[in-house]
């Protein structure tokens, strides 16, 4: 029987005077290791899925920003065109009244 245990998972550790109980203690240790490996594997898969979702969201947001930028550029050009037309109308009005 073990008289010492690991720090993190409380697995059996043996010293020279211990009589190992391989059936119960070894199997218990393997069950603890297996359970933790499953948790770690599930967490890793979730992390990958979350990263992929975040990447997709960033790509979508990037496209939205590009669309807004294009719309702002188009609107800026429209404002410039209207401004030019107003100057032309103003100049014609000044000429007509002078």
Secondary structure in CASP SS format (residue, H / E / C, confidence):
PFRMAT SS
TARGET T0000
AUTHOR 0000-0000-0000
METHOD secondary structure of the structure
MODEL  1
X C 1.00
X C 1.00
X C 1.00
X E 1.00
X E 1.00
X C 1.00
X C 1.00
X C 1.00
X C 1.00
X C 1.00
X C 1.00
X E 1.00
X E 1.00
X C 1.00
X C 1.00
X C 1.00
X C 1.00
X C 1.00
X C 1.00
X C 1.00
X C 1.00
X H 1.00
X H 1.00
X H 1.00
X H 1.00
X H 1.00
X H 1.00
X H 1.00
X H 1.00
X H 1.00
X H 1.00
X H 1.00
X H 1.00
X H 1.00
X H 1.00
X H 1.00
X H 1.00
X H 1.00
X H 1.00
X H 1.00
X H 1.00
X H 1.00
X H 1.00
X H 1.00
X H 1.00
X H 1.00
X H 1.00
X H 1.00
X H 1.00
X H 1.00
X H 1.00
X H 1.00
X H 1.00
X H 1.00
X H 1.00
X H 1.00
X H 1.00
X H 1.00
X H 1.00
X H 1.00
X H 1.00
X H 1.00
X H 1.00
X H 1.00
X H 1.00
X H 1.00
X H 1.00
X H 1.00
X H 1.00
X H 1.00
X H 1.00
X H 1.00
X H 1.00
X H 1.00
X H 1.00
X H 1.00
X H 1.00
X H 1.00
X H 1.00
X H 1.00
X H 1.00
X H 1.00
X H 1.00
X H 1.00
X H 1.00
X H 1.00
X H 1.00
X H 1.00
X H 1.00
X H 1.00
X H 1.00
X H 1.00
X H 1.00
X H 1.00
X H 1.00
X H 1.00
X H 1.00
X C 1.00
END
